[in-house]
């Protein structure tokens, strides 16, 4: 099982398949690199080298007590890209992984000359939390509630998210996919409760504004107006405006987890961006 060991002794599991231009995928909370299966297979079969890791405390990586913040997430990704000596890479992040990609590209990848492009999908930047400067964000009480539910009954909490808002299965007329629900739950329960608890603060309270402003490589921002997890109005359009070379791709009624339920569309749009 391929892993790297970070400076603080955390083992990070990763997949590295194929040859060609590298595409590096960063997953969302509280999942693992398995969430990228539809994308890994699609791009691997089209001549790209695909790489995806399990974030610290998630999936098959070490369930450490600390370091569950964007500083460590981005540093861990930098350690992986350095270990693999990636150049001309495309970084793709979903949800929390979109924040990880923004932090990595701004702080490590771009200064080191390793990154060609990036794409962030249903991503948490620039800031999820409601503040005086970010009135469209969500109140802190909403995230405190997520932590309380996780601490009380993580298994049921994850089942409720996957069967409801994450994939839009709570919308009228949307057919529920039991396989997607169970796969989401499986990935979540494979990770550590402490990492996931702390991760709620990481994805909700990190302000990516300055990181977004530093990025000059082309970035595709993909977000749906019907995202029930990371509301569109406080995310995608604002990130696109802060980026020097950002392009906003808006979807009307796709869910937060559109990389799974609308994989065919997302993969085609990503491929067009990569080839452009």
Buried (B, 14 or more C-beta within 10 A) or exposed (E): EEBBEBEEEBBBBBBBBBEEBBBBBBBBBBBBBBBBBBBBBBBBEBEBBBBBBBBBBBBBBBBBEEBBBBEBBBBBBBBBBEBBEBEEBBBBBBBBBBBBBBBBBBBBBBEEEBBBBBBBBBBBBBBBBBEEEBEBBBEBEEBEEBBEBBEEEBEEBBBBBBBBBBBBBBEEEEEEBEEBBEBBBBBBBBBBBBBBBBBBBBBBBBBBBEBBEBBEBBBBBBBBBBBBBBBBEBBBBBBBEBBEEBBBBBBEEBBBBBBBBBBEBBBEBBBEBBEE
